[in-house]
């Protein structure tokens, strides 16, 4: 219900009841999502937060978020809960804790914005539906730069629940950077494949620049110049290429960087799903195998591996080792 408010001669339209959005998990991505929600100029909602780290909570309070001392306190006050916690059993534990409270709230919605396995998301949606709570799985991409530029949000689940949160997604996402891609599990499925492609792209860029650098015919190539040139009209221009240029402007030798490459589970999930669907993904599979090999063969610190590791740090803040 809309209410007219008159303050010092200025008229406003506001909702009679503020929607309460709760965010659990204030790591890099979670904190960025809170900041973007709080930055929306015209709001008919409040953002409540919870995290075990008091420093993380204090940081988002500066943006206008309201802190809570426990998940139990948060869940009693909110209509929508956005989970930004590590995938796995922790999500199931939180669901078991909050569903008994949310089931009494008409139209309650839970959003899992982490990198959960899409099979798990399908199961969780069914568990939530049994308690008359909507569950949306939201693949979230954008890394460290999502805070300033906006995120890409790939959502799976019920269309009615999606419509209820769409304006909040618009506040979080880059323009045109959000969509309902399918039923429950589809959001995390699309994000899983996205990450598999990411593995292969990183490998291809890094191998190409390794070949440019280590050649016998053109020893003085400026790799940063080439990366910059390719961003203008070339078929392989991309944001990853922009980040590559930023790295190479600072250092084209990478002598002090380890060739060990970290990674999560989504790459292996992509390969497993491809095998189950009888679809060949040799490039994604090989890039995954090369990452595993970089962890085992510690004596090999190739330029390719170093660049992949630094690119992961550049877009996602993932840690890398130094020599």
C-alpha positions in Angstrom: 0.0 0.0 0.0 1.4 3.4 -1.0 1.3 6.3 1.4 1.7 10.0 0.6 4.3 11.8 2.9 4.8 15.5 2.9 8.1 16.7 4.4 8.9 20.5 4.3 6.8 20.9 1.2 8.3 17.9 -0.7 5.9 15.1 -1.5 7.1 11.5 -1.5 5.5 8.1 -2.2 6.6 5.3 0.1 5.4 1.8 0.9 3.4 1.4 4.1 5.7 -1.5 5.1 9.4 -1.5 4.4 10.7 -4.8 3.0 13.4 -6.2 5.1 16.3 -7.9 3.3 18.7 -9.9 5.3 22.2 -10.8 4.0 24.1 -13.6 5.8 27.8 -13.7 4.9 29.9 -10.5 4.5 33.0 -11.7 2.6 34.1 -9.8 -0.5 31.1 -10.6 -2.6 28.5 -10.4 0.3 29.8 -7.0 1.4 29.8 -5.7 -2.1 26.1 -6.8 -2.6 25.2 -5.0 0.7 27.0 -1.9 -0.4 25.1 -1.8 -3.8 21.8 -2.4 -2.1 22.4 0.4 0.3 23.5 2.7 -2.4 20.2 2.7 -4.2 18.9 6.3 -4.2 15.2 5.5 -3.7 14.5 2.6 -1.4 11.4 0.9 0.0 13.5 -1.6 1.9 16.1 -2.0 4.7 19.2 -4.2 4.6 20.0 -6.2 7.8 23.2 -8.2 8.0 24.9 -10.9 10.0 28.5 -12.2 9.9 30.8 -13.8 12.5 33.4 -11.2 11.7 32.6 -8.0 13.6 35.0 -5.9 11.4 33.0 -7.0 8.3 29.8 -6.0 10.0 31.2 -2.6 11.0 32.3 -2.0 7.4 28.8 -2.4 5.9 27.2 -0.5 8.7 28.9 2.6 7.2 26.8 2.1 4.1 23.6 2.0 6.0 23.2 -1.7 6.8 21.7 -2.7 10.1 23.6 -5.2 12.1 22.2 -8.2 14.0 23.8 -10.2 16.7 22.7 -13.6 15.4 21.1 -15.4 12.6 18.1 -16.0 14.8 17.7 -12.3 15.4 18.0 -11.5 11.7 15.5 -14.1 10.5 12.7 -12.9 12.7 12.9 -9.4 11.1 13.3 -10.1 7.4 11.2 -11.1 4.4 14.0 -12.0 2.1 17.3 -13.7 3.0 20.4 -13.6 0.7 23.0 -16.2 1.6 26.6 -15.4 0.7 28.3 -18.2 2.6 30.6 -21.1 1.3 28.8 -23.8 -0.6 28.1 -27.1 1.2 26.8 -28.2 4.5 26.8 -24.7 6.0 23.9 -23.8 3.7 21.9 -26.8 4.8 22.6 -26.0 8.5 21.4 -22.4 8.0 18.3 -23.5 6.1 17.5 -25.9 9.0 17.8 -23.0 11.4 15.8 -20.4 9.5 13.0 -22.4 7.8 11.0 -22.9 11.0 10.7 -19.1 11.3 10.3 -18.2 7.7 7.5 -20.7 7.0 5.2 -18.6 9.1 5.9 -15.5 6.9 3.8 -15.3 3.7 5.9 -14.9 0.6 9.3 -15.4 2.3 12.2 -15.9 -0.1 15.7 -17.4 0.3 18.4 -16.6 -2.3 21.6 -18.6 -2.4 24.1 -16.4 -4.1 27.2 -18.7 -3.7 28.8 -21.3 -5.9 26.5 -24.2 -4.8 26.2 -27.4 -6.9 23.0 -27.1 -8.9 21.9 -30.6 -7.8 22.0 -29.4 -4.2 20.0 -26.3 -5.2 17.3 -28.4 -6.7 17.0 -30.4 -3.5 17.0 -27.2 -1.3 14.3 -25.7 -3.4 12.1 -28.7 -2.7 12.8 -28.6 1.0 11.9 -24.9 1.1 8.7 -25.4 -0.9 7.5 -27.9 1.6 7.7 -25.1 4.2 5.9 -22.6 1.8 9.2 -20.7 1.3 10.5 -19.8 -2.1 14.2 -20.7 -2.9 16.1 -19.0 -5.7 19.6 -20.1 -6.7 21.7 -17.2 -8.0 25.0 -17.6 -9.8 27.0 -14.5 -9.1 29.8 -13.3 -11.3 31.8 -10.1 -11.2 34.5 -10.7 -8.6 36.1 -7.7 -7.0 34.9 -5.3 -9.7 31.3 -6.2 -9.1 31.1 -3.7 -6.2 31.8 -0.8 -8.5 30.6 -2.0 -11.9 27.7 -4.3 -10.8 27.4 -8.1 -10.9 26.1 -10.5 -13.4 23.3 -12.5 -11.7 22.1 -15.8 -13.1 18.9 -16.8 -11.3 17.0 -20.1 -11.2 13.7 -20.8 -9.6 10.1 -19.8 -9.4 9.0 -16.9 -11.7 6.7 -15.3 -9.1 9.4 -15.2 -6.5 11.9 -13.8 -9.1 9.4 -11.0 -10.0 9.3 -10.0 -6.3 13.0 -9.5 -6.0 13.8 -8.2 -9.5 14.2 -4.6 -8.5 16.7 -5.7 -5.8 18.6 -7.6 -8.5 18.7 -4.5 -10.6 20.3 -2.6 -7.7 23.0 -5.2 -7.4 23.6 -6.0 -11.1 25.3 -4.2 -13.9 22.8 -2.9 -16.4 21.2 -5.8 -18.3 23.2 -8.1 -16.0 20.5 -10.2 -14.4 17.9 -12.7 -15.6 15.8 -15.7 -14.6 17.5 -18.4 -16.7 15.3 -21.3 -15.8 13.7 -23.4 -13.0 15.4 -24.4 -9.7 19.1 -25.2 -10.1 19.4 -23.4 -13.5 21.1 -20.4 -12.0 23.9 -22.4 -10.4 24.0 -24.7 -13.5 24.7 -21.7 -15.8 27.3 -20.3 -13.3 29.0 -23.7 -13.2 29.4 -23.7 -17.0 30.4 -20.1 -16.9 33.3 -21.0 -14.5 34.3 -23.9 -16.7 34.5 -21.6 -19.7 36.5 -19.2 -17.5 39.1 -22.0 -16.8 39.6 -22.5 -20.5 39.8 -18.8 -21.4 42.3 -18.1 -18.8 44.5 -21.0 -20.0 44.2 -19.9 -23.6 45.2 -16.3 -22.9 48.1 -17.3 -20.7 49.4 -19.8 -23.2 49.2 -17.2 -26.0 51.2 -14.6 -24.0 53.7 -17.3 -23.0 54.3 -17.9 -26.7 54.6 -14.2 -27.4 57.2 -13.8 -24.6 59.3 -17.0 -25.0 60.2 -17.0 -28.7 63.4 -16.9 -30.6 62.4 -14.5 -33.4 60.8 -11.6 -31.5 62.5 -11.3 -28.1 61.6 -7.7 -27.5 57.8 -7.8 -27.9 55.9 -5.5 -25.5 53.3 -7.8 -24.1 51.3 -5.0 -22.5 51.2 -3.1 -25.8 49.9 -6.2 -27.6 47.2 -6.8 -24.9 46.2 -3.2 -25.3 46.1 -3.4 -29.1 44.0 -6.5 -29.1 41.3 -4.7 -27.1 40.6 -2.4 -30.1 38.6 -4.3 -32.7 40.3 -7.7 -32.4 38.1 -10.9 -32.3 39.6 -11.9 -28.9 39.1 -8.6 -27.1 37.5 -9.1 -23.6 37.6 -8.0 -20.0 40.1 -10.7 -19.2 42.4 -9.2 -21.8 42.1 -5.8 -20.1 43.1 -7.4 -16.8 46.0 -9.1 -18.6 47.2 -5.8 -19.8 47.0 -4.3 -16.3 49.2 -7.2 -15.0 51.8 -6.9 -17.9 52.1 -3.1 -17.5 53.5 -3.7 -14.1 55.6 -6.8 -14.8 56.3 -8.8 -17.9 58.7 -11.2 -16.3 56.7 -12.6 -13.4 59.9 -14.0 -11.9 58.7 -13.8 -8.3 55.3 -15.4 -8.9 54.7 -19.1 -8.2 53.2 -21.2 -10.9 50.7 -22.9 -8.5 47.1 -22.3 -9.5 44.3 -22.6 -7.1 40.7 -23.3 -7.9 37.3 -24.2 -6.6 34.9 -27.1 -7.3 32.9 -25.6 -10.2 35.4 -26.6 -12.9 35.3 -30.3 -11.9 31.5 -30.1 -11.6 31.4 -28.8 -15.2 33.5 -31.7 -16.5 31.5 -34.3 -14.5 28.2 -32.9 -15.8 29.6 -32.9 -19.4 30.5 -36.6 -19.0 27.0 -37.4 -17.7 25.4 -35.6 -20.6 27.9 -37.3 -23.1 29.2 -33.9 -24.2 32.9 -33.5 -25.0 34.6 -30.5 -23.2 38.3 -31.3 -23.9 39.5 -27.7 -23.4 37.8 -27.2 -20.0 38.9 -30.7 -18.9 42.5 -30.0 -19.9 42.6 -26.6 -18.2 41.3 -28.3 -15.0 44.0 -31.0 -15.3 46.7 -28.4 -15.8 45.6 -26.6 -12.6 45.9 -29.8 -10.7 49.3 -30.5 -12.2 50.5 -27.1 -11.1 49.8 -28.0 -7.5 51.7 -31.3 -7.7 54.7 -30.4 -9.8 56.1 -27.6 -7.6 59.3 -27.4 -9.7 57.5 -26.1 -12.7 56.7 -22.4 -12.6 55.8 -21.6 -16.2 54.9 -18.2 -17.4 51.5 -19.6 -18.4 50.7 -20.8 -14.9 51.9 -17.6 -13.3 49.7 -15.5 -15.5 46.6 -17.6 -14.8 47.3 -17.3 -11.1 47.6 -13.5 -11.3 44.5 -13.2 -13.4 42.5 -15.1 -10.8 43.8 -12.7 -8.2 43.1 -9.7 -10.4 39.4 -10.4 -11.0 38.5 -12.4 -7.9 41.0 -11.6 -5.2 42.1 -15.2 -5.1 45.4 -15.8 -3.3 48.6 -16.6 -5.2 52.0 -17.7 -4.0 55.3 -15.9 -4.4 58.7 -17.4 -5.0 
